[in-house]
Amino acid sequence: MRKILSAAAACMILAGSLNTAGAINPNRGGVMGFIAGCCFGIRAGAAYNDGKEIHWREWIGLIIPIVPMLWNGFDGANGMTTQDYMEKYGTTFY
């Protein structure tokens, strides 16, 4: 009986946290904002909510994770910055 009451209390607490504040940008957030933050990390989720798109290399990372991870690692080792990516891929992503 204790386990059932504990589980019910936990469900009630978690259900209360579902009503969270909306995104600052009304066109962002929601399910896609959740996917961006959950699958791509906090930086990609925040950038998505700021109006940026998710980069194609991040989408490929969901399918074949090792290729973009190595690619990103080599770019990081070579000193690539956000400004370099912005010049290479445009301001839509960075």
N, CA, C and O of each residue as an XYZ file, in Angstrom:
376
protein
N       0.815     -1.191      0.000
C       0.000      0.000      0.000
C       0.867      1.267      0.000
O       0.541      2.259     -0.652
N       1.976      1.210      0.745
C       2.882      2.356      0.780
C       3.440      2.663     -0.605
O       3.548      3.825     -0.994
N       3.792      1.620     -1.342
C       4.357      1.812     -2.676
C       3.346      2.477     -3.597
O       3.700      3.354     -4.385
N       2.102      2.067     -3.499
C       1.058      2.645     -4.342
C       0.861      4.117     -4.000
O       0.748      4.953     -4.896
N       0.820      4.438     -2.708
C       0.660      5.831     -2.301
C       1.873      6.667     -2.707
O       1.723      7.817     -3.119
N       3.057      6.104     -2.594
C       4.272      6.816     -3.004
C       4.264      7.076     -4.505
O       4.618      8.165     -4.957
N       3.857      6.071     -5.272
C       3.791      6.233     -6.724
C       2.732      7.265     -7.104
O       2.951      8.066     -8.012
N       1.592      7.256     -6.424
C       0.538      8.222     -6.701
C       0.996      9.638     -6.356
O       0.699     10.581     -7.089
N       1.712      9.790     -5.251
C       2.219     11.108     -4.869
C       3.244     11.602     -5.887
O       3.237     12.774     -6.262
N       4.123     10.705     -6.333
C       5.118     11.085     -7.342
C       4.438     11.486     -8.645
O       4.861     12.447     -9.287
N       3.402     10.774     -9.044
C       2.669     11.110    -10.271
C       2.005     12.475    -10.147
O       2.001     13.251    -11.103
N       1.447     12.773     -8.985
C       0.802     14.065     -8.789
C       1.819     15.206     -8.849
O       1.544     16.261     -9.422
N       2.985     14.991     -8.260
C       4.029     16.021     -8.288
C       4.510     16.245     -9.719
O       4.661     17.384    -10.161
N       4.749     15.148    -10.438
C       5.205     15.272    -11.815
C       4.133     15.870    -12.708
O       4.453     16.648    -13.607
N       2.889     15.534    -12.489
C       1.805     16.093    -13.292
C       1.685     17.599    -13.063
O       1.318     18.336    -13.978
N       1.989     18.054    -11.863
C       1.955     19.485    -11.583
C       3.043     20.251    -12.296
O       2.909     21.451    -12.537
N       4.113     19.571    -12.634
C       5.213     20.262    -13.317
C       5.006     20.320    -14.824
O       5.816     20.937    -15.517
N       3.967     19.711    -15.355
C       3.719     19.743    -16.794
C       3.295     21.118    -17.287
O       3.528     21.461    -18.446
N       2.685     21.894    -16.433
C       2.225     23.222    -16.824
C       3.368     24.213    -16.631
O       3.405     24.948    -15.645
N       4.297     24.224    -17.583
C       5.464     25.080    -17.476
C       5.248     26.358    -18.264
O       4.301     26.470    -19.043
N       6.122     27.303    -18.059
C       6.033     28.582    -18.770
C       6.299     28.371    -20.249
O       7.088     27.503    -20.622
N       5.657     29.149    -21.085
C       5.838     29.054    -22.524
C       7.166     29.662    -22.953
O       7.816     30.372    -22.185
N       7.550     29.380    -24.160
C       8.784     29.936    -24.705
C       8.623     31.438    -24.903
O       7.517     31.928    -25.136
N       9.735     32.163    -24.809
C       9.702     33.605    -25.023
C       9.261     33.910    -26.450
O       8.467     34.821    -26.683
N       9.779     33.143    -27.396
C       9.372     33.283    -28.791
C       8.128     32.416    -28.990
O       8.216     31.194    -28.874
N       6.974     33.014    -29.286
C       5.738     32.222    -29.374
C       5.730     31.208    -30.516
O       4.922     30.279    -30.507
N       6.615     31.371    -31.496
C       6.672     30.432    -32.611
C       7.613     29.268    -32.327
O       7.741     28.371    -33.160
N       8.259     29.261    -31.197
C       9.227     28.218    -30.852
C       8.798     27.513    -29.584
O       7.729     27.782    -29.037
N       9.646     26.607    -29.121
C       9.324     25.845    -27.929
C       8.444     24.665    -28.287
O       8.525     24.155    -29.405
N       7.628     24.231    -27.388
C       6.717     23.118    -27.630
C       7.441     21.809    -27.869
O       8.518     21.574    -27.321
N       6.845     20.960    -28.689
C       7.400     19.631    -28.942
C       8.754     19.728    -29.630
O       9.687     19.021    -29.249
N       8.880     20.589    -30.634
C      10.159     20.700    -31.341
C      11.240     21.275    -30.429
O      12.397     20.865    -30.513
N      10.884     22.207    -29.571
C      11.841     22.712    -28.590
C      12.279     21.620    -27.633
O      13.443     21.565    -27.235
N      11.335     20.740    -27.258
C      11.673     19.603    -26.408
C      12.635     18.658    -27.119
O      13.624     18.219    -26.532
N      12.346     18.343    -28.388
C      13.219     17.447    -29.155
C      14.605     18.060    -29.300
O      15.612     17.368    -29.149
N      14.658     19.347    -29.590
C      15.953     20.017    -29.746
C      16.763     19.936    -28.465
O      17.955     19.632    -28.506
N      16.138     20.200    -27.334
C      16.857     20.152    -26.066
C      17.189     18.743    -25.626
O      18.277     18.493    -25.107
N      16.262     17.816    -25.829
C      16.447     16.445    -25.369
C      17.446     15.673    -26.224
O      18.318     14.982    -25.697
N      17.319     15.789    -27.529
C      18.149     14.984    -28.430
C      19.469     15.648    -28.799
O      20.458     14.960    -29.052
N      19.494     16.978    -28.832
C      20.685     17.670    -29.312
C      21.412     18.433    -28.226
O      22.528     18.898    -28.459
N      20.830     18.581    -27.057
C      21.508     19.246    -25.953
C      20.957     20.621    -25.649
O      20.164     21.182    -26.405
N      21.396     21.139    -24.533
C      20.864     22.404    -24.037
C      21.199     23.574    -24.960
O      20.387     24.484    -25.129
N      22.383     23.553    -25.553
C      22.777     24.656    -26.430
C      21.923     24.685    -27.694
O      21.493     25.755    -28.127
N      21.674     23.519    -28.290
C      20.839     23.457    -29.493
C      19.384     23.805    -29.166
O      18.712     24.460    -29.962
N      18.897     23.371    -28.003
C      17.539     23.705    -27.601
C      17.356     25.200    -27.398
O      16.350     25.770    -27.820
N      18.324     25.833    -26.754
C      18.254     27.278    -26.535
C      18.379     28.031    -27.859
O      17.675     29.014    -28.086
N      19.271     27.571    -28.727
C      19.429     28.223    -30.031
C      18.156     28.081    -30.861
O      17.754     29.019    -31.549
N      17.518     26.907    -30.797
C      16.260     26.711    -31.528
C      15.199     27.689    -31.029
O      14.489     28.296    -31.831
N      15.089     27.845    -29.714
C      14.096     28.762    -29.162
C      14.442     30.224    -29.451
O      13.564     31.086    -29.421
N      15.709     30.501    -29.729
C      16.119     31.854    -30.130
C      15.827     32.136    -31.594
O      15.986     33.271    -32.043
N      15.403     31.131    -32.347
C      15.049     31.343    -33.745
C      15.975     30.674    -34.736
O      15.776     30.795    -35.945
N      16.995     29.962    -34.247
C      17.918     29.274    -35.145
C      17.355     27.904    -35.504
O      16.521     27.357    -34.781
N      17.811     27.361    -36.615
C      17.392     26.025    -37.031
C      18.410     24.992    -36.558
O      19.547     25.330    -36.229
N      17.994     23.750    -36.528
C      18.896     22.670    -36.136
C      19.725     22.290    -37.356
O      19.197     22.045    -38.441
N      21.024     22.247    -37.147
C      21.965     21.999    -38.246
C      21.820     20.566    -38.762
O      21.519     19.654    -37.993
N      22.034     20.375    -40.055
C      21.866     19.050    -40.665
C      22.844     18.036    -40.064
O      22.535     16.846    -40.017
N      23.999     18.479    -39.610
C      24.943     17.541    -38.995
C      24.395     16.983    -37.689
O      24.696     15.846    -37.326
N      23.596     17.772    -36.982
C      22.982     17.283    -35.753
C      21.886     16.267    -36.050
O      21.721     15.300    -35.307
N      21.132     16.478    -37.135
C      20.102     15.504    -37.516
C      20.746     14.182    -37.920
O      20.251     13.114    -37.559
N      21.844     14.248    -38.665
C      22.537     13.010    -39.059
C      23.047     12.267    -37.828
O      23.112     11.038    -37.810
N      23.405     13.027    -36.808
C      23.890     12.414    -35.570
C      22.878     11.505    -34.898
O      23.259     10.613    -34.140
N      21.594     11.716    -35.164
C      20.577     10.823    -34.605
C      20.560      9.475    -35.315
O      20.218      8.454    -34.719
N      20.933      9.480    -36.599
C      20.878      8.260    -37.404
C      22.197      7.489    -37.329
O      22.219      6.298    -37.020
N      23.288      8.188    -37.615
C      24.626      7.586    -37.599
C      25.482      8.436    -36.663
O      26.167      9.346    -37.130
N      25.465      8.170    -35.366
C      26.073      9.098    -34.420
C      27.594      9.243    -34.530
O      28.107     10.320    -34.228
N      28.314      8.247    -34.933
C      29.767      8.323    -34.879
C      30.342      9.286    -35.920
O      31.355      9.936    -35.659
N      29.713      9.388    -37.094
C      30.257     10.231    -38.168
C      30.261     11.710    -37.773
O      31.323     12.331    -37.810
N      29.115     12.308    -37.394
C      29.170     13.721    -37.020
C      29.945     13.965    -35.730
O      30.518     15.040    -35.551
N      29.971     12.987    -34.830
C      30.743     13.169    -33.607
C      32.227     13.321    -33.931
O      32.903     14.195    -33.388
N      32.722     12.467    -34.814
C      34.125     12.584    -35.215
C      34.357     13.880    -35.988
O      35.355     14.568    -35.772
N      33.429     14.210    -36.891
C      33.538     15.436    -37.686
C      33.583     16.661    -36.763
O      34.416     17.550    -36.942
N      32.682     16.698    -35.777
C      32.660     17.805    -34.824
C      33.933     17.830    -33.982
O      34.451     18.899    -33.657
N      34.428     16.654    -33.635
C      35.668     16.581    -32.872
C      36.853     17.132    -33.650
O      37.678     17.864    -33.101
N      36.937     16.781    -34.925
C      38.029     17.306    -35.758
C      37.903     18.819    -35.933
O      38.902     19.538    -35.904
N      36.659     19.304    -36.114
C      36.461     20.754    -36.222
C      36.876     21.451    -34.933
O      37.497     22.514    -34.973
N      36.536     20.858    -33.789
C      36.932     21.443    -32.508
C      38.438     21.435    -32.324
O      39.009     22.398    -31.812
N      39.086     20.350    -32.740
C      40.541     20.265    -32.632
C      41.229     21.268    -33.548
O      42.331     21.733    -33.255
N      40.575     21.599    -34.660
C      41.142     22.570    -35.592
C      40.824     24.014    -35.212
O      41.228     24.942    -35.914
N      40.100     24.213    -34.103
C      39.845     25.558    -33.608
C      38.665     26.268    -34.219
O      38.610     27.497    -34.181
N      37.703     25.534    -34.792
C      36.514     26.170    -35.379
C      35.717     26.888    -34.284
O      35.525     26.354    -33.192
N      35.263     28.088    -34.589
C      34.448     28.865    -33.660
C      33.047     29.036    -34.237
O      32.786     28.681    -35.386
N      32.158     29.582    -33.423
C      30.805     29.847    -33.892
C      30.827     30.827    -35.057
O      30.035     30.707    -35.991
N      31.722     31.781    -35.000
C      31.850     32.755    -36.097
C      32.259     32.051    -37.394
O      31.757     32.393    -38.465
N      33.158     31.080    -37.309
C      33.562     30.322    -38.499
C      32.378     29.541    -39.078
O      32.181     29.505    -40.293
N      31.599     28.921    -38.200
C      30.423     28.192    -38.662
C      29.394     29.143    -39.270
O      28.734     28.800    -40.251
N      29.255     30.336    -38.691
C      28.311     31.314    -39.211
C      28.701     31.735    -40.624
O      27.836     31.902    -41.483
N      29.994     31.906    -40.866
C      30.451     32.275    -42.206
C      30.295     31.117    -43.190
O      30.021     31.334    -44.370
N      30.471     29.881    -42.700
C      30.404     28.709    -43.569
C      28.984     28.295    -43.894
O      28.678     27.982    -45.044
N      28.088     28.288    -42.870
C      26.731     27.772    -43.056
C      25.650     28.841    -43.017
O      24.501     28.558    -43.356
N      25.983     30.053    -42.616
C      24.997     31.125    -42.577
C      24.403     31.344    -41.196
O      24.598     30.545    -40.280
N      23.686     32.425    -41.071
C      23.117     32.800    -39.780
C      21.839     32.054    -39.429
O      21.305     32.219    -38.333
N      21.353     31.246    -40.339
C      20.155     30.460    -40.043
C      20.426     29.443    -38.946
O      19.551     29.141    -38.135
N      21.648     28.915    -38.928
C      22.001     27.873    -37.967
C      22.804     28.412    -36.787
O      22.707     27.866    -35.688
N      23.594     29.470    -36.985
C      24.491     29.957    -35.930
C      24.318     31.434    -35.714
O      24.991     32.017    -34.864
